[in-house]
């Protein structure tokens, strides 16, 4: 029971984090993003963050973003670590 609860809480937290990153991400397109598009793509991003096996990939990207901030590296050189399903989110939290 404890393992199931821990897995559920971890996946839920990663899903909320993925939703917030998806919502805060910016596109490099020269058009305005409609709010429905932004919310729906953020939900998809949150679902991808919360899938138990696939979220290991996103968790490793989170650790890489921590390392980039900790070592004061240039985020522009590591742009792949900041990409989301609907754009780029340059903030870690």
PLY file of the C-alpha trace (Angstrom):
ply
format ascii 1.0
element vertex 93
property float x
property float y
property float z
element edge 92
property int vertex1
property int vertex2
end_header
0.00 0.00 0.00
2.81 2.39 0.86
4.59 1.75 -2.44
1.38 2.37 -4.38
0.74 5.62 -2.52
4.31 6.79 -3.12
4.04 5.99 -6.83
0.69 7.78 -7.07
2.00 10.89 -5.29
5.16 10.98 -7.40
3.26 10.63 -10.66
0.71 13.25 -9.58
3.42 15.74 -8.61
5.31 15.15 -11.86
2.05 15.60 -13.78
1.34 18.93 -12.08
4.92 20.03 -12.74
4.58 19.03 -16.40
1.31 20.94 -16.72
2.86 24.08 -15.24
5.91 23.83 -17.52
3.67 23.31 -20.52
1.54 26.31 -19.61
4.55 28.57 -19.04
6.37 27.51 -22.20
6.76 29.96 -25.04
6.63 29.21 -28.72
9.01 30.72 -31.21
6.18 31.31 -33.65
5.06 34.78 -34.61
1.42 34.11 -33.80
-0.57 34.45 -30.63
-1.34 31.24 -28.79
-4.98 30.82 -27.95
-5.76 29.94 -24.34
-7.58 26.70 -25.28
-4.56 25.52 -27.27
-2.24 26.40 -24.44
-4.33 24.60 -21.80
-4.94 21.51 -23.92
-1.25 21.13 -24.81
-0.37 21.70 -21.14
-2.71 18.85 -20.16
-0.98 16.58 -22.67
2.39 17.68 -21.32
1.21 16.94 -17.77
0.01 13.49 -18.81
3.37 12.73 -20.40
5.13 13.80 -17.20
2.90 11.54 -15.09
3.28 8.25 -17.02
5.33 6.02 -14.65
8.06 4.78 -17.01
8.20 7.79 -19.33
8.50 10.24 -16.44
12.02 8.95 -15.73
13.09 10.78 -18.89
11.48 14.01 -17.67
12.91 13.52 -14.17
16.42 13.23 -15.65
15.80 16.44 -17.62
14.75 18.10 -14.35
18.00 17.00 -12.71
19.93 18.33 -15.72
18.17 21.71 -15.34
19.16 21.73 -11.65
22.77 21.08 -12.64
22.68 23.86 -15.25
21.43 26.33 -12.64
23.79 25.08 -9.91
26.88 25.36 -12.10
25.74 28.68 -13.65
25.99 27.29 -17.16
24.49 29.01 -20.18
20.92 27.69 -20.73
21.15 28.57 -24.44
23.76 25.84 -24.92
21.44 23.27 -23.33
18.16 24.29 -24.96
17.13 20.65 -25.45
16.77 20.33 -21.67
14.16 23.12 -21.66
11.96 21.98 -24.54
8.38 20.93 -23.92
5.65 19.58 -26.17
4.45 23.06 -27.12
7.56 25.23 -26.89
10.42 26.12 -24.60
10.23 26.91 -20.87
13.46 28.47 -19.65
12.62 28.33 -15.94
13.22 25.27 -13.79
10.37 25.78 -11.33
0 1
1 2
2 3
3 4
4 5
5 6
6 7
7 8
8 9
9 10
10 11
11 12
12 13
13 14
14 15
15 16
16 17
17 18
18 19
19 20
20 21
21 22
22 23
23 24
24 25
25 26
26 27
27 28
28 29
29 30
30 31
31 32
32 33
33 34
34 35
35 36
36 37
37 38
38 39
39 40
40 41
41 42
42 43
43 44
44 45
45 46
46 47
47 48
48 49
49 50
50 51
51 52
52 53
53 54
54 55
55 56
56 57
57 58
58 59
59 60
60 61
61 62
62 63
63 64
64 65
65 66
66 67
67 68
68 69
69 70
70 71
71 72
72 73
73 74
74 75
75 76
76 77
77 78
78 79
79 80
80 81
81 82
82 83
83 84
84 85
85 86
86 87
87 88
88 89
89 90
90 91
91 92
